[in-house]
Amino acid sequence: MILLTLGLNCAPSLPGVKVGPADTAPASDSPAQGDGGDDSDDSDAPAGPCPKGMALIGEAICVDRVELSLEVLVDGVWTPRAPYGPLSGETVRAVATPGLVPQGYISGDEAEAACAASNKRLCTSEEWLLVCRGDEGRVYPYGDSYDLMACNDTYGGGHPVVDYFGTSDGVWDTEHMNDPGINQQPESLAASGDFPACVTPEGVLDLHGNLHEWVSDADGTFRGGFYADAKINGAGCEYRTTAHSRDYHDYSTGARCCADPSF
């Protein structure tokens, strides 16, 4: 089987990606973390020292409760970006909005800059593992015993790329692996919150399955597995892929942001 395998003022400058100003918050149909807005979802309320939509883990880490989605700046207005297909010249920032399909097709460098554009950052591997395993060292985000129904990790087809193109010949290149249609197939990528049992005690969703999640490791690492494979490279929270550099992206690669708490 093939391995499937933007800011703060210092956000990286990347080809094909423009970073939105972190201190600019025009009107948006989908408020970014820390913005106002009519929101009755208690799980998205400010959590003490953490920005809106983030969970406090111990006393050291704020982490987005859901996987990263993107907003794009259009005529001065932050607008939700469709999560299907790679970035191409947009000015973007990361948001974490329950109920949205998260962004696949994103590289580690792009994810880092998108988090920075919202005054956040990619989690380190150590932080990500602490969020997933907790102080008690859980095997899965929800506990030690695997639950077949808890997370989006049991894709019912053969292979998403093969299923979409109808062949395994000539489809393992960048163009094919980033086709927007792959993640729009039935029983593939799910909206954040569609699997409510895939959750830590602190309310962090989808750490296992759904999308691979980039972390800040310099050599390129994503964690947690995705909807069609969350076993090959480790069980549960230990799943880790290191086969790709941080500029890599395909339909399976996503991210979530962390931040430092303000006490």
N, C-alpha and C positions, 0 to 999 in steps of 0.2 A: 504494500500500500504506500502511496506517495505521502511523505510527511507534509502536512498542510501548515502544510505549513505552506497649538501651534500652540498677549504673553506677558509676563513681567517685562520690564524694559530690556532685560537681557535675553529675551526669547530669540531662538535661532532663526536665521533667515534661510528659507528653504526654497529651492526651485519649485515653481508651480503653486506655492502656498504663500498667502499674505496673512499677516497676523493683525487682528483687530486690537485697538488700544484698550488696555485693561481698565482705564478710568473713564471710558466712554460707555454710556448706557442709554442709547436712544430707545424709543418705544419699541416693543417687541411683542409679537404674538405669543412668544414662549419665553417668559422671563428667565434670565440667567440666574445662577445662584447668587443670592444676596440682593437681587432686585425685589421690588414690591410686586404687587399683583394679588388678585383675589384667589386665594388658594386655601381650600378647606381641608386639605390632606394633612392630617397631623404628622404623618411620617416625613413630610417635607418641611416641617416647621424648624426654626432655628433650634439647635441642640447645644445650649450653653455656649462654650467657647468656639464652636464650629460654625462656619457659614451655613446658610439655609440649604437643606438637602443633604447635609453631610452628617455622618455619625462619628461620635468620639469613641476612640478605641483606647482604653486605659486613660492615661493623661498625656499621651505623646502624639497621637495621630488623629487627624480628621480625614475621613474618607467618604467619597460619594457613595450614596446608598445604591445607586444604579450605574450601569455602564454608560460611558460617554456617548452623548449625541452632539451634533454640531448646529450652531447658528451661523448664518452667512450675512455679511453686511451688504444690503441692497438699498441704494439711494438713501443712505444714512439710517436705515432701520435694520435692526437685527431680526432676521427671519429664519425660521426653522429650515434646515437643509435636509433634503431627502437623503436617507442613509445608504442608498444603493449606488455604488460606483465610487471610484477614487477621486481625490481632490485634484482640482485643475485651475489654479489661479485665483480661487476665492479668498476673500478676507473672512476668517472664521474664528470662532471661539467655542470652547467646550461648555456644554450644559449637561445637567443630570436631571432628567425629567421622567418620572414614572409614567408608564403608559405609552411612551414612544419606543419605536424600534431603534436600537442603538446603531451607531456608525461602525460598519465594517470597512474593509478596503483601506485602512489607514496604517501608515508606517509608524514606527516608534518615534522618529523625529517629528513627524507631523502631530502625533498625539501629544508629545511633550510640549510643543509650541501652542497647541490648542488649549491645553490646561493652563499654561502660563498666561495666555490671553485673558483668562478668567481669574487671575491671581491665585492659581493653584499650580500643581506640578504632578508629574508622574510619581507613583509610589515606588519606593525601592523594593527590591525582592523581600527584604526582611520585614518591611512594613506590610506588604501584601500578604505574606505568610501569617503574620500575626493577626491580621484582619480575618483571614480565612480559618485559621486553626484555633485562635484564641489562646489565652494563657494555658488552657488545659491541653492543648495539642490535638484538637479534633482531627479526624481523618477527612471528613467532609465539612462544609460550612455549617451544616445542620446537625452533625453528630458523628459518631464513629461507625455506624452501620449504614451501608449503602441502601438508598431508597430509589428504586427504579423510577418512581413517578415524581420525585422531588424536583429535579432540574431538567433543563433542556439539553439532554446529552444522549438521547436514544433516537436519532434520526432513522426514520423507517425505510428510507430508500437504500440504494447501494452505496454510491458515492455522489455527493452533490454536483460535482463537475461533470461526471459521466452521465448522471441522470439528466442534467440540463442540456448537454450537447448531444446526447445519444450515442456517444462513442468515447473510447479512451485514447484514441489516436489523435495526436497533434493538438492536445488541449492543455498541456502542462506548461504553458508559457505565460508571460505576464499579461498579455491581452486577454486570453481566455480566462485565466484565474481571477481576473478583475471584472468580469462581465456582470453588470448590474442585475441581470436576471437570476443569477445563481441563488442569491439570498431572498428571492421572491417566490421560490417554489414552496409548495405546501409542506408543512411540518419542518421547515428549516429555521431561519432566524426568527426569534420571538420578541415581542415587545417587552420592555422592562416591567416586571410584575406579573407577567402571564404565568409564572411558576412560583407562586407565593411561598411554597414550602422550601424553596431553594434559598434559604435565608439564614444568616447568623443570629445569635441571640441579640445582637445590637441592631438588627434590622437591615443588614447589608445583603443585597440580592444578587443572584446570578454569578457568584464567584466560580461556580463549577458549571461548565458547559456554556451554551449560547454563543459567546465569542471568546477567542483567545484575548488575553489582556496584557498589553505591553507594560513592562516595568522599566525602571530607569537604568538598568545594567548597561554599561557602555558597549559591551560586545553584542548586545541584542538578545533579549529574552522576553518571551511572553508566556503567561501562566494560565492555568485553570481549564484548558481544553475548550472545545467548542461543540456545537450541536451534533456533529457527526463523529466526533472522537474526543473523549475525555478520559481515556485509559492508557493509550499506547505509551505515553511519556511519563507515566506516574499515576498513582491512585489519588483521586480527590484533590486536596489542596497541594499535593506534591507534584501535580502535573506541571511539566516545564518543557518548553521547546527552545533550544539554543542554536538551531541550524541556520538562522538567518540574521543578517546585519540589520541595523535599525532603520535603514531606508527601505526595507522590504515591506510589501503589503499585498494582501489578496483578500478574497471575500470573507475569510475567517478571522481576520485580525481586527481587534477592537482595543479598548482601553478603559480605564477609569482614573479619576484624578484623586490625589491626596492634597493635604494642606497642613500647616502647623497650627495648632490651636492657639487662641488668644485668651489668656487667663488674666 
